[in-house]
Amino acid sequence: MLQVWTTMNKIMMQTSLFYALIYMSTGAFFSYISVYYTEIGLGNFEVGILTSVGAVIGLIAQPLWGIISDRSRYKNNVLVCCILLAALSVWLVQWSGISFGLLLLAMVVFSFFQVAINPLSDAITLELSSKGIVKFSGVRTFGSVGYAVMSVLAGWMFARNIHSIFLVTSVVMFVSFVISLLLPKVEGHQNGKKKVKVTELFKHRPLMVLYTYAFILSSTLGFFFSFHAIYSQEQGVSMEIIGLGIAIGSISQFPFMIWFDWIFRRFGMVNILLFSGLIHVIRWLLYATALTPQTVVIMWALHGGTYILFYLCLSHYVNEHVMKELKATGLMFNSIILLGAGKIVGAVLGGWYSSRFGFASAFILCTVLSLAATAAFWWVSLRTPLLRTFAKERHAPSESV
C-alpha cells in the first residue's frame, strides 16, 4: 500500500512539473511575441495576423491531432513528438528575419505542432485523474504557477533583450519533452476498434450552446492577448510591470483551480459562466477607460475570472459527457474555441479595428460584445432545462454524444 501511494505521489509530481514547464513555455513566447514583432518594425495589422496564425492552423491541426491521438496506441506518443518538433521549429521564427512572408511560414510550421500540446496534455491528465492517479485541478494549478514565474522572469529578461525569447522558449520546451517521456501511458480508445465520426460531437446540443458563448468571449480575449503588451506600453507601462501583471493574472486563477470542484457543486456551471461573462465586461471597461502603470496590476487580478473558468467548465463537461472514443477530439475542439477561432477573430479584426479607431475604442467594443453575449447566454440557459441540469449536477451520469 505504501509503495502504491509513493508511486502515485511520484506520478503527481512528474505530471505537475511537466505542466509547469509547458505553461512556462507558453508564458515566455505568447505573452511577448507581439513585442518582438513590433521591435522588428511590423504594424498592428501584421502583428494581428501573425499572432492569429496559431489559431488558424489550430482549426485544421487540432482536429487532426485529436483523431490521431484517439486512434493511436498511446496518446503519449503523439504528445512527445509534438513537443520536440515545436521546440525545434520555434527557431524558424527568428531565422525569418524581418520578412513578413517568412515569418508567416515559420509561425505556420511552429503552430502546427505547438497547438496540440496543451489539449493532448489535458486528455492524458484527465484520464489519469479519472483513474485516481493524479488530481487534474492540482496539476493544472502547477501550470499556472509555471506561467506566473516565467511571466515575471521573461518580462525582466525580454526588457533587456527581446530576441532571447526563442532561446528561452526552446530550452523550456525541450526540458518538458524529457519529462513527458516519464508520464504514464494512456491508450487511444479507438485503436484497432470501430472508428467514431467526429461529426457525432456536433450532435450534442448543450455543448454547442456552450461553444457559442465561449467563442464570443474568447474573441475579446484573443484581441486582448494579441495587443495588451503594445497598448500597455503606449500608456506608459513598462515591460517589468507588464510581466508582474501577467504573473498576478496567473496567480489569480489559483483559487478557482484549487477549489473548482466545490465551486462547481455549489453554484453550477451556468452560474459560473455567467459570473465569468460579467468579469469580462468589467475588465474590458477598465482597460478602455482607466489603464495606467498603477492600475494595470488590478486589471490583471481580474484575469482569474475569465479564461480559466471556461477552460475548467468545458474540460469537465467533455470529460463527463462525451464518449471516451472522442474525448481527445473534444478537448481539441475546446482549445479551438477558447484559443483558436476566438483568437483569429480577436487578433485579425481587433488589429484592423484598433488601427483605425484606437485600442481604447476596441476595448469599449469588447465590453459591449461581452455584455451582449452574457445576457444572451443567461436568456438561453433559462430556456434550456437540459443545459441547466448538466451544469448543476457535478457527478451526474455521463452522457455520450
NORMO-V405565 format. One record per residue. PHI is phi in degrees with one decimal (* if undefined). Layout:
BEGIN
phi
PHI
PHI
END
This chain:
BEGIN
phi
*
-62.7
-65.8
-62.9
-62.2
-63.9
-63.8
-63.8
-63.3
-65.1
-64.0
-61.2
-66.2
-63.6
-66.5
-64.9
-63.6
-59.9
-63.4
-57.8
-70.3
-68.3
-79.5
-64.0
-64.5
-64.9
-62.6
-68.5
-86.9
-76.6
-76.3
-128.7
-63.6
-64.3
-66.3
-61.2
-61.6
-66.2
-59.6
-91.3
101.5
-83.9
-87.5
-58.6
-66.5
-65.3
-60.7
-60.3
-65.6
-66.0
-75.6
-98.0
-57.5
-58.5
-68.3
-63.6
-63.4
-61.0
-60.5
-97.3
-71.9
-66.1
-60.5
-62.3
-65.0
-63.3
-64.4
-61.2
-70.4
-64.6
-102.0
-83.0
-63.6
-132.9
-64.3
-58.8
-61.4
-69.5
-60.9
-64.6
-65.3
-64.9
-65.5
-62.6
-70.1
-68.1
-62.0
-82.8
-75.9
-62.1
-66.4
-61.3
-65.1
-66.5
-67.4
-78.9
64.7
-105.3
-74.5
-62.0
-62.6
-68.8
-61.8
-62.4
-63.8
-62.3
-68.3
-63.5
-65.0
-59.5
-66.0
-55.8
-92.2
-66.8
-65.2
-86.5
-64.6
-65.6
-65.3
-67.2
-61.4
-64.9
-60.3
-68.9
-69.1
-63.2
-69.2
-63.1
-65.8
-65.4
-92.3
80.0
-81.0
-135.3
-111.0
-58.5
-60.9
-68.2
-63.1
-64.7
-61.2
-63.7
-60.8
-70.4
-61.5
-61.1
-61.6
-64.5
-61.6
-67.0
-60.9
-67.8
-62.7
-66.9
-58.6
-71.7
-68.7
-75.0
-65.2
-93.3
-156.6
-64.4
-70.5
-75.1
-57.1
-77.0
-64.7
-61.2
-62.1
-64.9
-64.2
-64.1
-64.1
-66.0
-64.6
-65.7
-61.2
-62.1
-66.2
-63.0
-67.6
-92.9
-70.3
-59.1
-74.3
-123.4
-74.7
-85.7
-79.9
-107.2
-65.1
72.2
-118.8
-61.4
-81.2
-105.4
-69.6
-63.1
-60.7
-61.0
-63.6
-82.1
-86.7
-90.3
-62.5
-58.0
-65.1
-66.7
-63.2
-61.2
-63.6
-64.0
-62.7
-62.5
-62.1
-64.1
-68.3
-68.0
-64.5
-68.1
-67.5
-61.2
-63.2
-59.4
-65.6
-75.4
-128.3
-61.0
-66.1
-64.7
-61.8
-63.2
-63.5
-61.3
-89.5
89.8
-88.6
-77.0
-61.5
-63.1
-69.0
-60.8
-61.9
-63.8
-62.4
-60.6
-62.6
-64.5
-60.8
-66.1
-63.9
-64.1
-82.3
-55.0
-58.5
-68.8
-75.7
-66.3
-109.0
-60.9
-58.7
-66.5
-60.7
-62.8
-65.9
-75.6
-113.0
82.8
-65.9
-60.0
-65.6
-61.5
-73.0
-67.3
-59.0
-61.5
-59.5
-67.4
-64.5
-56.7
-58.9
-63.2
-64.0
-69.0
-64.2
-65.2
-63.2
-73.4
-120.5
-141.0
-77.5
-143.4
-58.8
-85.8
-97.9
-60.6
-65.0
-63.5
-65.0
-68.8
-64.1
-79.2
-59.5
-60.5
-92.6
-111.0
-55.8
-62.9
-67.9
-66.4
-59.2
-69.6
-65.1
-69.2
-61.8
-60.1
-62.8
-64.6
-64.7
-89.3
-120.4
-106.7
-57.7
-60.8
-67.6
-122.0
-63.4
-62.3
-64.1
-61.3
-67.9
-63.7
-68.8
-55.7
-65.2
-60.0
-69.7
-76.6
-122.6
-106.9
-58.6
-62.5
-68.2
-60.2
-63.2
-65.0
-73.6
-73.9
-69.1
-65.9
-63.8
-65.7
-63.9
-68.1
-64.8
-91.0
-118.4
96.3
-67.8
-61.1
-63.8
-63.7
-70.7
-63.6
-62.0
-61.0
-61.5
-63.7
-62.6
-64.4
-64.6
-65.0
-65.3
-65.2
-63.3
-65.7
-64.5
-59.9
-64.4
-66.7
-64.2
-66.4
-107.4
-127.6
-56.8
-62.9
-64.6
-65.7
-64.7
-62.3
-66.6
-90.7
-91.2
-60.5
-115.0
-65.1
-59.4
-65.4
-117.9
-85.1
-81.2
END
